[in-house]
């Protein structure tokens, strides 16, 4: 990816986020956490409590890709590599979110593809999970080659309701 990022359409760009993007990133993340709490293990209070300096550090330490439309951050996907020596061959796709206004424009796919491309350079396999009812996200992951390997019953509890998560894995044959 170039320093300016990859264009996905006339007014859309995907690029790796930097520490300078932390405020926009956190605002978009909090939107996702509040509008779709069933889709994330994190919650608004916990993410706010981390503080802006920690979010800047995280954006520097781990690749997070942002999709911008007309200059505004509207899609994100992160990837991190396990730190422990015996698990460094594994990565995790996390925090995928697209604003409602930007859905269907290809930015969700573009940021996930950017995270997958980054993972392919660092790890032998990439894992993610998706709430069982999130068929759009599941379809996206399946179309990119992720394979389901299990279901975690009651993975989350949101407003008294249990939510199962489908566990997915993408093995890089060329790793």
Buried (B, 14 or more C-beta within 10 A) or exposed (E): EEEEBBEBEEEBBBBBBEBEBBEBBBEBBBBBBEEBBBBBEBBBEEBBEEEEEEBBBBBEEBBBBBBBBEEBBBBBBBBBBBEEEEEEBBBBBBBBBBBEEBEEBBBBBBBBBBBBEBBBEBBBEBBBBBBBEBEEBBEBBBEBBBEBEEEEEEBBEBEEEEBBBBBBBBEBEEE
